[in-house]
């Protein structure tokens, strides 16, 4: 045949990645099933060494809620994961949470960390633990078809919704006269995410109506507040702004988090999330992409100094890379362009090459700037069975839709 | 003359370093005098860019207390620094603290951060802000010869002393049933340090008697608790142990902080600090030294996993290097050996080569593992006018004593 032109065939590459991503999702879920379960007390270990052995048995509440969500969503929506063991592990973790997560009986708060047997260890002054309880328990209720889990979720969501709008928080962060009024993108995103979760996706979850009335209000409020972080003629996403959507002075106002800022478009349910956000977030993604790929953890641009001394700014973390894969496929689905496919291929290749551990499974979380592994752990207090599995699931779904030429939802 | 034997003459090298260190101390103090003062409100900026410009005007309370201590100690004990401007800046910062540091009027707590004009911004759930207020104000009182600053210091010290022994702390960290009883080396060290500061050094500060009775009790308690962190046959210094001095399970129990662990011998007043601690800490320093020089920020030994995911574990920070210079000279003063001098020369050379900024003055704080600069800032919420100046001052004093063949105090 000899030499010839190589024909650029995006379908070919996307199809190859569809296979690779599906196999990786299977392997990643198998890693967590093998190593993270606690058959004695229920719930999940997340402090796993490179080979999966538990190096600390503290149970982190963010990661309980997140792993419950992943298992339940997989069980509910992906036929090959409809295995009773997955649902059972999620159930046991849900029961563990409901029995133990309050720092004191009757408290409205959820702890950040529990001992292996469920005694409270630590509490954060923010509402992320409670939000992840809401996300996990709602999805568990949908997967198990049991209303009581969803009722628990609604109670956590109601607390988050109150705090987000300024209700006083038991053991929360005290506000002082010198603290500038501010809102964090991460908080607005969590409200949006919890609202969308409770709302559900009418297309594939028709039985979920009627939804609690606060779901739509939360999603709307969250989306509106997320958009306030688009600044400077939609050219940057700033992590912290004033409640009126103005820039804040000092380091606080300069912080950008690429993981939350640009691939933010990849967050939330792609159908709902994007119908709210995509058109606005999209234009700022591409310049960001070309400047910072592979994504440093915080922007090194001197005009956007990290908050004071964010020591890890030049590291490469797994989750912004996973989110970027999602974001690029979502972009391709809604506004297809050849450049998006080649960017997806570039990010996916880098991510699989550098983060994936072919020897023991799962991904490394923390690389140095040069791509070498900085911490060989597979999990810790912030990395568990969540970002990787969720991103692979979302990529799989979107690749299927793109390859089948399905119309994106309006 | 031709080729010849090079005679190893430690006195020659130590004398050369005495000159270099003295000049560096002058330059470092000049950097902070030029860039960190706030003539309008008093107090010090610590968020300085590489060239000294202020990138954020938040005033961090640890660094107010620490800079007050450095200026006052220099003014009081080093003739060439007996300049009214230094004392005046320390005084203005002391008055700024006393007027503004409480998060609310009448509070027993000191904020962690203040706005430029002194409104409280943030509070930590630990007692380090209060301890640094005590250190700075006591030294200011000695330098200015004014009892009222020392009375302020005693009030802060009394609060720290109560909290260290378990008194409930307003807005402190809540303790839950799953939190293992634990004590942190950093807290014991701060109690020791505050106790030694209030106690004073009778040799050079004869007018300081009588001291408050709690000073000796604090120093004794602090020293005793510091020593409880020596574990495994005095072969390691663990950051966290049980109140009975037993090892703790999990990541919490494995944490080692070289900056606090081994060059801990360099902390505190060298005369008192060492007479209490040195003989015990010394044996563990040397193996540590050879394993980890130049010092990584957290121990990479897999048996001593950093607490969960200490992202910065492989970075090199300025302060453990500065403390190591002090520790090696202290060791040389008390138990002289040729190897200590050559190790001091090695650490000092590396530290000056890599951390010192010959272009704009002061030292970089945060290097990557390979010695390249990770963050070009000269200060932030934890780096200000303290470790570098204090270490240079202590090295200068000890080099003088070593070179003059002075007997170490008993």
Interface residues (C-beta under 8 A of the other chain):
Chain A: X47 X55 X56 X57 X58 X103 X111 X113 X114 X115 X118 X119 X120 X121 X122 X123 X171 X174 X176 X177 X178 X179 X250 X251 X252 X305 X308 X309 X311 X312 X313 X314 X315 X365 X366 X368 X369 X374 X375 X377 X380 X381 X382 X383
Chain B: X47 X55 X56 X57 X58 X103 X111 X113 X114 X115 X118 X119 X120 X121 X122 X123 X171 X174 X176 X177 X178 X179 X250 X251 X252 X305 X308 X309 X311 X312 X313 X314 X315 X365 X366 X368 X369 X374 X375 X377 X380 X381 X382 X383
